[in-house]
Amino acid sequence: MLFMPTQISLYQEMSALSSLMVEAARANDWERLINLERSIAALRNSLLHDDDIDDHSGNELKLKSQLIQRILADDAEVRRHTEPWMEQLRKFLGSNAKRRAVEQAYGPDS
């Protein structure tokens, strides 16, 4: 018989991975962060295709809510670390695009 993870177990795994994402973001370990995000995306896709229509007890719903809140808090913390880096990257790419446009218009010695 094939084991199908429950929604709660998927949320628990996502929460564990989101905590690891916070650690990776704090350490500026972008490759690890990307790999963890891919793992969470796969779990999220599993949840989207899950036929389990919230048939949970009150305790399970409370746990699910707590897990989602923890995942969202971790996401906010990851963004706090990644957004400054992303802004620097946007500026860098933007300045390179402007330089290329000037070179195309006036030549590389402009």
QUIFENRA-V264519 format. One record per pair of residues at least 12 apart in sequence whose ideal C-beta (glycine too) atoms are under 7 Angstrom apart, sorted by sequence separation. I is the first residue (numbers start at 1). J is the second residue. D is the distance in whole Angstrom. If there is no record, write none. Layout:
# QUIFENRA-V264519
I&J&D ; I&J&D
This chain:
# QUIFENRA-V264519
21&33&6 ; 24&36&6 ; 21&36&5 ; 20&36&5 ; 21&37&7 ; 17&36&5 ; 17&39&5 ; 18&40&7 ; 17&40&5 ; 14&40&5 ; 14&43&5 ; 13&43&6 ; 10&43&5 ; 10&46&6 ; 10&47&6 ; 7&47&6 ; 7&50&6 ; 7&52&5 ; 6&52&7 ; 8&60&6 ; 15&67&5 ; 22&74&5 ; 11&64&6 ; 18&71&5 ; 21&74&6 ; 25&78&5 ; 8&63&6 ; 12&67&6 ; 15&70&5 ; 19&74&6 ; 22&77&5 ; 26&81&6 ; 8&64&6 ; 11&67&4 ; 15&71&5 ; 18&74&4 ; 22&78&6 ; 25&81&4 ; 7&64&7 ; 11&68&7 ; 14&71&6 ; 18&75&7 ; 21&78&5 ; 25&82&6
